[in-house]
């Protein structure tokens, strides 16, 4: 797509929901299923007299930022700007390496990925979507052609790993590519080490990334997705660390979990690709069981009482469900074999205090609108 550089534009970036393969995806070649959803982050970029940024969610208005000696500085003491600074850092360095000067622009970031009334998180990957949006906006403004999903994904992954030091990149992939994806992680440790060895961002972008793979998949038309929110946000970082601690304290149980997760995700993906509904549902049930078991072994509650109710009700009406993401709260995702069963499930969820969300798969990644 031909775009006009140095022109005001808005980038729409979808959030994500994890479908199957949580935690295991942090290991080499383990597959995960993730989908982009129709809730968005919007990043508007336009020419300005100075470089400025507004983060609507944090009530931070017109904060000045600049690029000096290949580094971006945002002039704010608020630590919540750090991940945005990291995204700007990577995007601007890439452009500078290409000989493209950084223009004075203002960025306005607005998110609809959290609950509007309470501000509570749904678990839709807001930080990853913001990073993808900022990088997409900076590139689209300065380049003559719209940046590819691959370029956006790689730059956003570099930024994310630099900031957090870990993570699978699956949320970045969903926001960059859109749709429902079969995904294997590049491995954060590999990316950190390779980043330190690379002579430039451009070199790191151009090489093949070990371990990483991505493939678009379609959901059978007869399957109806239902997303339920428990009203309780999860603390992802703490949960991930507790599960990973099993690698050193109970390695055999951790390896058993990886095998169970691999089998479950394989059944789900095979069921989706072959439109074999019983196999697809079996995979979801197996993944739920694997996560519940590893949570107990790590002495942490991945499947809360509300998520258990959400899942049990889905099975009662002929479907299958599990936590979405790290667990401990947030959302559950159900796969129902008919529109009627999906409607009955959502009615039952409401009676149980679970909020059905009007969330559907979204086919596009970051998009100029």
C-alpha positions as YAML, in Angstrom:
chain: A
units: angstrom
residues:
- id: 1
  name: UNK
  ca: [0.00, 0.00, 0.00]
- id: 2
  name: UNK
  ca: [1.38, 3.41, -1.02]
- id: 3
  name: UNK
  ca: [1.11, 5.98, 1.77]
- id: 4
  name: UNK
  ca: [1.94, 9.66, 1.99]
- id: 5
  name: UNK
  ca: [4.84, 10.15, 4.42]
- id: 6
  name: UNK
  ca: [4.73, 13.04, 6.90]
- id: 7
  name: UNK
  ca: [0.92, 12.95, 6.88]
- id: 8
  name: UNK
  ca: [-1.41, 12.76, 9.87]
- id: 9
  name: UNK
  ca: [-2.83, 9.26, 10.34]
- id: 10
  name: UNK
  ca: [-4.33, 6.93, 12.92]
- id: 11
  name: UNK
  ca: [-3.18, 3.36, 13.50]
- id: 12
  name: UNK
  ca: [-5.71, 0.85, 14.83]
- id: 13
  name: UNK
  ca: [-4.17, -2.08, 16.72]
- id: 14
  name: UNK
  ca: [-6.15, -5.11, 17.96]
- id: 15
  name: UNK
  ca: [-5.77, -6.67, 21.37]
- id: 16
  name: UNK
  ca: [-5.35, -10.42, 21.84]
- id: 17
  name: UNK
  ca: [-6.63, -13.44, 23.69]
- id: 18
  name: UNK
  ca: [-4.58, -16.56, 24.28]
- id: 19
  name: UNK
  ca: [-6.42, -19.71, 23.19]
- id: 20
  name: UNK
  ca: [-4.16, -22.62, 24.13]
- id: 21
  name: UNK
  ca: [-0.53, -23.33, 25.04]
- id: 22
  name: UNK
  ca: [0.06, -20.80, 27.83]
- id: 23
  name: UNK
  ca: [3.35, -21.11, 29.78]
- id: 24
  name: UNK
  ca: [4.59, -23.98, 27.57]
- id: 25
  name: UNK
  ca: [5.14, -21.49, 24.72]
- id: 26
  name: UNK
  ca: [8.06, -20.06, 26.69]
- id: 27
  name: UNK
  ca: [10.01, -23.23, 25.80]
- id: 28
  name: UNK
  ca: [11.62, -23.90, 22.37]
- id: 29
  name: UNK
  ca: [9.31, -25.15, 19.60]
- id: 30
  name: UNK
  ca: [6.22, -25.36, 21.82]
- id: 31
  name: UNK
  ca: [3.15, -24.17, 19.92]
- id: 32
  name: UNK
  ca: [0.52, -21.73, 21.15]
- id: 33
  name: UNK
  ca: [-2.76, -20.57, 19.64]
- id: 34
  name: UNK
  ca: [-3.56, -16.87, 19.98]
- id: 35
  name: UNK
  ca: [-6.12, -14.60, 18.33]
- id: 36
  name: UNK
  ca: [-6.43, -10.90, 17.66]
- id: 37
  name: UNK
  ca: [-9.72, -9.45, 18.92]
- id: 38
  name: UNK
  ca: [-11.99, -6.56, 18.01]
- id: 39
  name: UNK
  ca: [-10.94, -4.30, 20.86]
- id: 40
  name: UNK
  ca: [-8.34, -1.72, 19.91]
- id: 41
  name: UNK
  ca: [-5.57, 0.68, 20.78]
- id: 42
  name: UNK
  ca: [-5.50, 3.80, 18.60]
- id: 43
  name: UNK
  ca: [-2.32, 5.76, 17.94]
- id: 44
  name: UNK
  ca: [-2.73, 9.06, 16.09]
- id: 45
  name: UNK
  ca: [0.40, 10.69, 14.71]
- id: 46
  name: UNK
  ca: [0.64, 14.12, 13.07]
- id: 47
  name: UNK
  ca: [3.19, 16.84, 12.31]
- id: 48
  name: UNK
  ca: [3.95, 19.17, 15.23]
- id: 49
  name: UNK
  ca: [6.25, 22.02, 16.26]
- id: 50
  name: UNK
  ca: [7.92, 19.76, 18.85]
- id: 51
  name: UNK
  ca: [7.98, 16.03, 19.58]
- id: 52
  name: UNK
  ca: [5.12, 15.37, 22.00]
- id: 53
  name: UNK
  ca: [3.14, 12.40, 23.29]
- id: 54
  name: UNK
  ca: [-0.23, 11.99, 25.05]
- id: 55
  name: UNK
  ca: [-1.24, 8.81, 26.87]
- id: 56
  name: UNK
  ca: [-4.95, 9.21, 27.42]
- id: 57
  name: UNK
  ca: [-5.28, 6.22, 29.79]
- id: 58
  name: UNK
  ca: [-2.72, 7.66, 32.22]
- id: 59
  name: UNK
  ca: [-3.93, 11.28, 31.90]
- id: 60
  name: UNK
  ca: [-0.50, 12.30, 30.63]
- id: 61
  name: UNK
  ca: [-0.87, 15.20, 28.19]
- id: 62
  name: UNK
  ca: [1.59, 16.62, 25.65]
- id: 63
  name: UNK
  ca: [4.75, 15.27, 27.25]
- id: 64
  name: UNK
  ca: [7.83, 16.29, 25.33]
- id: 65
  name: UNK
  ca: [10.23, 13.69, 23.92]
- id: 66
  name: UNK
  ca: [13.33, 13.87, 21.77]
- id: 67
  name: UNK
  ca: [16.02, 11.85, 20.03]
- id: 68
  name: UNK
  ca: [19.66, 12.52, 20.88]
- id: 69
  name: UNK
  ca: [22.70, 10.39, 20.12]
- id: 70
  name: UNK
  ca: [20.52, 7.49, 18.89]
- id: 71
  name: UNK
  ca: [18.49, 7.46, 22.10]
- id: 72
  name: UNK
  ca: [14.94, 8.57, 22.83]
- id: 73
  name: UNK
  ca: [14.13, 10.45, 26.03]
- id: 74
  name: UNK
  ca: [10.59, 11.14, 27.24]
- id: 75
  name: UNK
  ca: [10.68, 14.05, 29.68]
- id: 76
  name: UNK
  ca: [8.54, 12.54, 32.41]
- id: 77
  name: UNK
  ca: [9.23, 10.94, 35.80]
- id: 78
  name: UNK
  ca: [6.18, 8.70, 35.43]
- id: 79
  name: UNK
  ca: [7.47, 5.10, 35.09]
- id: 80
  name: UNK
  ca: [4.41, 4.17, 33.00]
- id: 81
  name: UNK
  ca: [5.98, 5.88, 29.97]
- id: 82
  name: UNK
  ca: [8.96, 3.51, 29.96]
- id: 83
  name: UNK
  ca: [7.51, 0.90, 27.59]
- id: 84
  name: UNK
  ca: [6.45, 3.67, 25.18]
- id: 85
  name: UNK
  ca: [9.95, 5.13, 25.35]
- id: 86
  name: UNK
  ca: [11.35, 1.69, 24.52]
- id: 87
  name: UNK
  ca: [9.09, 1.45, 21.45]
- id: 88
  name: UNK
  ca: [10.10, 4.90, 20.25]
- id: 89
  name: UNK
  ca: [13.75, 4.02, 20.88]
- id: 90
  name: UNK
  ca: [13.70, 0.95, 18.65]
- id: 91
  name: UNK
  ca: [11.60, 2.53, 15.86]
- id: 92
  name: UNK
  ca: [13.68, 5.71, 15.70]
- id: 93
  name: UNK
  ca: [16.99, 3.81, 15.76]
- id: 94
  name: UNK
  ca: [15.80, 1.67, 12.84]
- id: 95
  name: UNK
  ca: [14.91, 4.80, 10.83]
- id: 96
  name: UNK
  ca: [18.20, 6.53, 11.69]
- id: 97
  name: UNK
  ca: [20.10, 3.46, 10.49]
- id: 98
  name: UNK
  ca: [18.19, 3.79, 7.20]
- id: 99
  name: UNK
  ca: [19.29, 7.43, 6.92]
- id: 100
  name: UNK
  ca: [15.80, 8.81, 7.63]
- id: 101
  name: UNK
  ca: [15.70, 11.85, 9.95]
- id: 102
  name: UNK
  ca: [13.09, 11.82, 12.74]
- id: 103
  name: UNK
  ca: [10.46, 14.50, 12.23]
- id: 104
  name: UNK
  ca: [8.73, 16.53, 14.92]
- id: 105
  name: UNK
  ca: [5.48, 14.67, 15.55]
- id: 106
  name: UNK
  ca: [2.84, 14.40, 18.23]
- id: 107
  name: UNK
  ca: [1.50, 10.99, 19.23]
- id: 108
  name: UNK
  ca: [-1.87, 10.48, 20.90]
- id: 109
  name: UNK
  ca: [-2.51, 7.01, 22.38]
- id: 110
  name: UNK
  ca: [-6.00, 5.85, 23.30]
- id: 111
  name: UNK
  ca: [-6.97, 2.34, 24.46]
- id: 112
  name: UNK
  ca: [-10.29, 0.53, 24.66]
- id: 113
  name: UNK
  ca: [-8.76, -2.74, 25.86]
- id: 114
  name: UNK
  ca: [-9.75, -2.27, 29.50]
- id: 115
  name: UNK
  ca: [-13.16, -1.96, 31.19]
- id: 116
  name: UNK
  ca: [-14.43, 1.59, 30.59]
- id: 117
  name: UNK
  ca: [-16.39, 1.87, 33.82]
- id: 118
  name: UNK
  ca: [-13.82, 0.50, 36.28]
- id: 119
  name: UNK
  ca: [-10.51, 0.59, 34.38]
- id: 120
  name: UNK
  ca: [-9.93, -3.07, 35.28]
- id: 121
  name: UNK
  ca: [-7.90, -5.11, 32.82]
- id: 122
  name: UNK
  ca: [-9.58, -7.73, 30.63]
- id: 123
  name: UNK
  ca: [-6.22, -9.33, 29.85]
- id: 124
  name: UNK
  ca: [-6.21, -8.27, 26.19]
- id: 125
  name: UNK
  ca: [-2.51, -7.39, 25.94]
- id: 126
  name: UNK
  ca: [-2.68, -3.60, 26.15]
- id: 127
  name: UNK
  ca: [1.06, -2.94, 26.60]
- id: 128
  name: UNK
  ca: [1.95, -5.07, 23.56]
- id: 129
  name: UNK
  ca: [-0.75, -3.36, 21.47]
- id: 130
  name: UNK
  ca: [0.57, 0.08, 22.48]
- id: 131
  name: UNK
  ca: [4.14, -0.89, 21.54]
- id: 132
  name: UNK
  ca: [2.95, -2.23, 18.18]
- id: 133
  name: UNK
  ca: [0.88, 0.93, 17.63]
- id: 134
  name: UNK
  ca: [3.70, 3.35, 18.45]
- id: 135
  name: UNK
  ca: [6.18, 1.53, 16.22]
- id: 136
  name: UNK
  ca: [3.63, 1.24, 13.38]
- id: 137
  name: UNK
  ca: [2.82, 4.96, 13.61]
- id: 138
  name: UNK
  ca: [6.44, 6.12, 13.61]
- id: 139
  name: UNK
  ca: [7.32, 3.88, 10.65]
- id: 140
  name: UNK
  ca: [4.19, 4.69, 8.63]
- id: 141
  name: UNK
  ca: [4.72, 8.43, 9.12]
- id: 142
  name: UNK
  ca: [8.33, 8.33, 7.93]
- id: 143
  name: UNK
  ca: [8.32, 5.61, 5.26]
- id: 144
  name: UNK
  ca: [6.91, 5.74, 1.72]
- id: 145
  name: UNK
  ca: [5.36, 2.27, 2.01]
- id: 146
  name: UNK
  ca: [3.26, 0.83, 4.79]
- id: 147
  name: UNK
  ca: [5.51, -1.28, 7.07]
- id: 148
  name: UNK
  ca: [5.03, -5.04, 6.85]
- id: 149
  name: UNK
  ca: [3.62, -7.08, 9.75]
- id: 150
  name: UNK
  ca: [6.97, -8.90, 9.92]
- id: 151
  name: UNK
  ca: [8.96, -5.67, 10.37]
- id: 152
  name: UNK
  ca: [6.51, -4.38, 12.98]
- id: 153
  name: UNK
  ca: [6.52, -7.70, 14.84]
- id: 154
  name: UNK
  ca: [10.31, -7.92, 14.98]
- id: 155
  name: UNK
  ca: [10.82, -4.31, 16.12]
- id: 156
  name: UNK
  ca: [8.03, -4.59, 18.72]
- id: 157
  name: UNK
  ca: [9.46, -7.89, 19.99]
- id: 158
  name: UNK
  ca: [12.90, -6.34, 20.39]
- id: 159
  name: UNK
  ca: [11.36, -3.45, 22.31]
- id: 160
  name: UNK
  ca: [9.27, -5.77, 24.50]
- id: 161
  name: UNK
  ca: [12.18, -8.07, 25.39]
- id: 162
  name: UNK
  ca: [14.49, -5.10, 26.08]
- id: 163
  name: UNK
  ca: [11.91, -3.68, 28.48]
- id: 164
  name: UNK
  ca: [10.71, -6.87, 30.19]
- id: 165
  name: UNK
  ca: [13.58, -9.30, 29.71]
- id: 166
  name: UNK
  ca: [11.17, -12.15, 29.01]
- id: 167
  name: UNK
  ca: [7.89, -13.06, 27.31]
- id: 168
  name: UNK
  ca: [6.90, -15.17, 24.33]
- id: 169
  name: UNK
  ca: [5.95, -12.39, 21.91]
- id: 170
  name: UNK
  ca: [2.59, -14.02, 21.18]
- id: 171
  name: UNK
  ca: [0.64, -10.89, 22.13]
- id: 172
  name: UNK
  ca: [2.92, -8.84, 19.86]
- id: 173
  name: UNK
  ca: [2.29, -11.31, 17.03]
- id: 174
  name: UNK
  ca: [-1.49, -11.09, 17.39]
- id: 175
  name: UNK
  ca: [-1.43, -7.28, 17.34]
- id: 176
  name: UNK
  ca: [0.99, -7.21, 14.37]
- id: 177
  name: UNK
  ca: [-0.55, -9.90, 12.15]
- id: 178
  name: UNK
  ca: [-4.18, -10.22, 13.27]
- id: 179
  name: UNK
  ca: [-6.38, -13.27, 12.87]
- id: 180
  name: UNK
  ca: [-5.98, -16.58, 14.68]
- id: 181
  name: UNK
  ca: [-2.38, -17.74, 14.78]
- id: 182
  name: UNK
  ca: [-0.37, -20.87, 15.46]
- id: 183
  name: UNK
  ca: [2.76, -19.48, 17.09]
- id: 184
  name: UNK
  ca: [6.12, -20.63, 18.43]
- id: 185
  name: UNK
  ca: [8.27, -18.15, 20.34]
- id: 186
  name: UNK
  ca: [11.64, -16.79, 19.25]
- id: 187
  name: UNK
  ca: [12.80, -17.38, 22.87]
- id: 188
  name: UNK
  ca: [13.51, -14.20, 24.81]
- id: 189
  name: UNK
  ca: [17.00, -15.31, 25.90]
- id: 190
  name: UNK
  ca: [17.99, -15.95, 22.27]
- id: 191
  name: UNK
  ca: [16.68, -12.54, 21.22]
- id: 192
  name: UNK
  ca: [18.48, -10.76, 24.08]
- id: 193
  name: UNK
  ca: [21.77, -12.45, 23.26]
- id: 194
  name: UNK
  ca: [21.44, -11.90, 19.52]
- id: 195
  name: UNK
  ca: [20.53, -8.25, 20.07]
- id: 196
  name: UNK
  ca: [23.71, -7.71, 22.07]
- id: 197
  name: UNK
  ca: [25.83, -9.37, 19.37]
- id: 198
  name: UNK
  ca: [24.21, -7.62, 16.38]
- id: 199
  name: UNK
  ca: [25.94, -4.58, 14.93]
- id: 200
  name: UNK
  ca: [22.61, -2.86, 14.22]
- id: 201
  name: UNK
  ca: [18.85, -3.16, 14.55]
- id: 202
  name: UNK
  ca: [18.68, -3.61, 10.77]
- id: 203
  name: UNK
  ca: [21.01, -6.61, 10.94]
- id: 204
  name: UNK
  ca: [18.85, -8.20, 13.65]
- id: 205
  name: UNK
  ca: [15.72, -7.63, 11.56]
- id: 206
  name: UNK
  ca: [17.22, -9.20, 8.44]
- id: 207
  name: UNK
  ca: [18.48, -12.49, 9.93]
- id: 208
  name: UNK
  ca: [16.32, -15.57, 10.43]
- id: 209
  name: UNK
  ca: [15.00, -15.81, 13.97]
- id: 210
  name: UNK
  ca: [15.69, -19.18, 15.56]
- id: 211
  name: UNK
  ca: [12.78, -21.10, 17.11]
- id: 212
  name: UNK
  ca: [10.17, -18.62, 15.85]
- id: 213
  name: UNK
  ca: [7.31, -19.69, 13.58]
- id: 214
  name: UNK
  ca: [3.89, -18.31, 12.77]
- id: 215
  name: UNK
  ca: [0.97, -19.60, 10.73]
- id: 216
  name: UNK
  ca: [-2.55, -18.30, 10.19]
- id: 217
  name: UNK
  ca: [-5.36, -20.75, 10.99]
- id: 218
  name: UNK
  ca: [-9.13, -20.68, 10.53]
- id: 219
  name: UNK
  ca: [-11.74, -21.69, 13.06]
- id: 220
  name: UNK
  ca: [-14.46, -24.12, 11.85]
- id: 221
  name: UNK
  ca: [-17.63, -22.19, 10.96]
- id: 222
  name: UNK
  ca: [-19.72, -24.36, 13.28]
- id: 223
  name: UNK
  ca: [-17.69, -23.29, 16.33]
- id: 224
  name: UNK
  ca: [-18.96, -20.30, 18.30]
- id: 225
  name: UNK
  ca: [-16.53, -18.50, 20.59]
- id: 226
  name: UNK
  ca: [-17.71, -17.09, 23.91]
- id: 227
  name: UNK
  ca: [-15.50, -14.89, 26.07]
- id: 228
  name: UNK
  ca: [-16.35, -14.47, 29.74]
- id: 229
  name: UNK
  ca: [-14.78, -11.98, 32.17]
- id: 230
  name: UNK
  ca: [-14.59, -12.81, 35.86]
- id: 231
  name: UNK
  ca: [-14.13, -9.20, 36.96]
- id: 232
  name: UNK
  ca: [-10.80, -10.07, 38.59]
- id: 233
  name: UNK
  ca: [-7.57, -9.03, 36.83]
- id: 234
  name: UNK
  ca: [-4.59, -11.40, 36.99]
- id: 235
  name: UNK
  ca: [-0.97, -10.66, 37.91]
- id: 236
  name: UNK
  ca: [0.70, -12.31, 34.94]
- id: 237
  name: UNK
  ca: [4.36, -11.81, 35.91]
- id: 238
  name: UNK
  ca: [4.03, -13.46, 39.33]
- id: 239
  name: UNK
  ca: [2.12, -16.44, 37.93]
- id: 240
  name: UNK
  ca: [4.62, -17.04, 35.13]
- id: 241
  name: UNK
  ca: [7.55, -16.98, 37.55]
- id: 242
  name: UNK
  ca: [5.90, -19.46, 39.89]
- id: 243
  name: UNK
  ca: [5.34, -21.93, 37.05]
- id: 244
  name: UNK
  ca: [8.88, -21.48, 35.74]
- id: 245
  name: UNK
  ca: [10.27, -22.16, 39.22]
- id: 246
  name: UNK
  ca: [9.17, -25.78, 38.70]
- id: 247
  name: UNK
  ca: [12.02, -26.12, 36.19]
- id: 248
  name: UNK
  ca: [14.48, -26.01, 39.07]
- id: 249
  name: UNK
  ca: [12.42, -27.48, 41.91]
- id: 250
  name: UNK
  ca: [10.41, -30.23, 40.19]
- id: 251
  name: UNK
  ca: [11.82, -30.71, 36.70]
- id: 252
  name: UNK
  ca: [10.02, -34.02, 36.04]
- id: 253
  name: UNK
  ca: [6.61, -32.49, 36.75]
- id: 254
  name: UNK
  ca: [7.50, -29.52, 34.57]
- id: 255
  name: UNK
  ca: [8.50, -31.80, 31.69]
- id: 256
  name: UNK
  ca: [5.24, -33.74, 32.11]
- id: 257
  name: UNK
  ca: [3.33, -30.47, 31.83]
- id: 258
  name: UNK
  ca: [5.16, -29.59, 28.60]
- id: 259
  name: UNK
  ca: [4.26, -32.95, 27.07]
- id: 260
  name: UNK
  ca: [0.61, -32.62, 28.12]
- id: 261
  name: UNK
  ca: [0.41, -29.07, 26.76]
- id: 262
  name: UNK
  ca: [2.05, -30.08, 23.47]
- id: 263
  name: UNK
  ca: [-0.46, -32.91, 22.98]
- id: 264
  name: UNK
  ca: [-3.41, -30.68, 23.89]
- id: 265
  name: UNK
  ca: [-2.41, -27.84, 21.56]
- id: 266
  name: UNK
  ca: [-1.68, -30.32, 18.76]
- id: 267
  name: UNK
  ca: [-5.18, -31.80, 19.11]
- id: 268
  name: UNK
  ca: [-6.76, -28.36, 19.14]
- id: 269
  name: UNK
  ca: [-4.85, -27.19, 16.05]
- id: 270
  name: UNK
  ca: [-5.47, -30.44, 14.17]
- id: 271
  name: UNK
  ca: [-9.16, -30.25, 15.08]
- id: 272
  name: UNK
  ca: [-9.36, -26.67, 13.81]
- id: 273
  name: UNK
  ca: [-7.54, -27.37, 10.53]
- id: 274
  name: UNK
  ca: [-9.51, -30.56, 9.80]
- id: 275
  name: UNK
  ca: [-12.81, -29.16, 11.13]
- id: 276
  name: UNK
  ca: [-12.86, -32.12, 13.51]
- id: 277
  name: UNK
  ca: [-14.94, -30.60, 16.31]
- id: 278
  name: UNK
  ca: [-14.61, -33.42, 18.90]
- id: 279
  name: UNK
  ca: [-10.81, -33.30, 18.56]
- id: 280
  name: UNK
  ca: [-10.77, -29.51, 18.87]
- id: 281
  name: UNK
  ca: [-12.87, -29.63, 22.05]
- id: 282
  name: UNK
  ca: [-10.74, -32.47, 23.41]
- id: 283
  name: UNK
  ca: [-7.63, -30.33, 22.96]
- id: 284
  name: UNK
  ca: [-9.16, -27.46, 24.94]
- id: 285
  name: UNK
  ca: [-10.19, -29.81, 27.78]
- id: 286
  name: UNK
  ca: [-6.72, -31.39, 27.83]
- id: 287
  name: UNK
  ca: [-5.06, -27.98, 27.96]
- id: 288
  name: UNK
  ca: [-7.35, -26.92, 30.80]
- id: 289
  name: UNK
  ca: [-6.44, -30.04, 32.76]
- id: 290
  name: UNK
  ca: [-2.70, -29.56, 32.15]
- id: 291
  name: UNK
  ca: [-2.86, -25.96, 33.38]
- id: 292
  name: UNK
  ca: [-4.87, -26.84, 36.49]
- id: 293
  name: UNK
  ca: [-2.40, -29.62, 37.35]
- id: 294
  name: UNK
  ca: [0.74, -27.53, 36.87]
- id: 295
  name: UNK
  ca: [-0.84, -24.72, 38.89]
- id: 296
  name: UNK
  ca: [-1.40, -27.05, 41.84]
- id: 297
  name: UNK
  ca: [2.16, -28.35, 41.59]
- id: 298
  name: UNK
  ca: [3.45, -24.79, 41.61]
- id: 299
  name: UNK
  ca: [1.18, -24.02, 44.58]
- id: 300
  name: UNK
  ca: [-0.58, -21.27, 42.70]
- id: 301
  name: UNK
  ca: [-4.21, -20.97, 41.67]
- id: 302
  name: UNK
  ca: [-4.38, -20.63, 37.90]
- id: 303
  name: UNK
  ca: [-8.04, -21.64, 37.64]
- id: 304
  name: UNK
  ca: [-9.95, -19.48, 40.12]
- id: 305
  name: UNK
  ca: [-13.39, -20.46, 41.42]
- id: 306
  name: UNK
  ca: [-15.04, -18.18, 38.85]
- id: 307
  name: UNK
  ca: [-12.98, -19.53, 35.96]
- id: 308
  name: UNK
  ca: [-13.83, -23.07, 37.08]
- id: 309
  name: UNK
  ca: [-17.52, -22.18, 37.01]
- id: 310
  name: UNK
  ca: [-17.08, -20.61, 33.56]
- id: 311
  name: UNK
  ca: [-15.44, -23.78, 32.23]
- id: 312
  name: UNK
  ca: [-17.78, -26.25, 33.90]
- id: 313
  name: UNK
  ca: [-20.83, -24.47, 32.47]
- id: 314
  name: UNK
  ca: [-19.35, -24.61, 28.97]
- id: 315
  name: UNK
  ca: [-18.89, -28.38, 29.27]
- id: 316
  name: UNK
  ca: [-22.42, -28.73, 30.65]
- id: 317
  name: UNK
  ca: [-23.76, -27.22, 27.41]
- id: 318
  name: UNK
  ca: [-21.66, -29.44, 25.13]
- id: 319
  name: UNK
  ca: [-18.58, -27.29, 24.62]
- id: 320
  name: UNK
  ca: [-15.17, -26.81, 26.19]
- id: 321
  name: UNK
  ca: [-13.51, -23.87, 27.92]
- id: 322
  name: UNK
  ca: [-10.36, -22.83, 29.74]
- id: 323
  name: UNK
  ca: [-8.62, -19.83, 31.19]
- id: 324
  name: UNK
  ca: [-7.18, -17.44, 28.63]
- id: 325
  name: UNK
  ca: [-3.63, -16.34, 29.32]
- id: 326
  name: UNK
  ca: [-1.73, -16.82, 32.55]
- id: 327
  name: UNK
  ca: [-4.87, -17.45, 34.61]
- id: 328
  name: UNK
  ca: [-5.52, -16.32, 38.16]
- id: 329
  name: UNK
  ca: [-8.41, -14.16, 36.95]
- id: 330
  name: UNK
  ca: [-9.16, -12.18, 33.80]
- id: 331
  name: UNK
  ca: [-10.98, -14.02, 31.01]
- id: 332
  name: UNK
  ca: [-12.02, -17.52, 30.08]
- id: 333
  name: UNK
  ca: [-12.66, -18.65, 26.51]
- id: 334
  name: UNK
  ca: [-15.28, -21.20, 25.50]
- id: 335
  name: UNK
  ca: [-15.73, -23.12, 22.23]
- id: 336
  name: UNK
  ca: [-19.36, -24.05, 21.65]
- id: 337
  name: UNK
  ca: [-20.68, -26.39, 18.92]
- id: 338
  name: UNK
  ca: [-23.75, -24.31, 18.00]
- id: 339
  name: UNK
  ca: [-25.20, -20.82, 18.23]
- id: 340
  name: UNK
  ca: [-27.92, -22.12, 20.55]
- id: 341
  name: UNK
  ca: [-25.43, -23.66, 22.99]
- id: 342
  name: UNK
  ca: [-23.42, -20.43, 22.97]
- id: 343
  name: UNK
  ca: [-26.52, -18.39, 23.85]
- id: 344
  name: UNK
  ca: [-27.48, -20.77, 26.66]
- id: 345
  name: UNK
  ca: [-23.94, -20.61, 28.01]
- id: 346
  name: UNK
  ca: [-23.85, -16.81, 28.10]
- id: 347
  name: UNK
  ca: [-27.21, -16.72, 29.91]
- id: 348
  name: UNK
  ca: [-25.84, -19.18, 32.48]
- id: 349
  name: UNK
  ca: [-22.67, -17.11, 32.86]
- id: 350
  name: UNK
  ca: [-24.69, -14.00, 33.65]
- id: 351
  name: UNK
  ca: [-26.58, -15.83, 36.39]
- id: 352
  name: UNK
  ca: [-23.24, -16.95, 37.84]
- id: 353
  name: UNK
  ca: [-21.84, -13.38, 37.88]
- id: 354
  name: UNK
  ca: [-19.62, -13.88, 34.83]
- id: 355
  name: UNK
  ca: [-19.76, -11.08, 32.26]
- id: 356
  name: UNK
  ca: [-19.95, -12.18, 28.59]
- id: 357
  name: UNK
  ca: [-17.84, -9.85, 26.47]
- id: 358
  name: UNK
  ca: [-18.74, -8.76, 22.95]
- id: 359
  name: UNK
  ca: [-15.35, -9.88, 21.70]
- id: 360
  name: UNK
  ca: [-14.75, -11.61, 18.38]
- id: 361
  name: UNK
  ca: [-11.69, -12.62, 16.36]
- id: 362
  name: UNK
  ca: [-10.31, -9.76, 14.25]
- id: 363
  name: UNK
  ca: [-8.63, -10.58, 10.94]
- id: 364
  name: UNK
  ca: [-6.27, -7.58, 10.64]
- id: 365
  name: UNK
  ca: [-3.20, -6.56, 12.59]
- id: 366
  name: UNK
  ca: [-2.02, -2.97, 12.98]
- id: 367
  name: UNK
  ca: [-3.86, -0.98, 10.31]
- id: 368
  name: UNK
  ca: [-3.90, 2.60, 9.06]
- id: 369
  name: UNK
  ca: [-7.48, 3.86, 9.24]
...
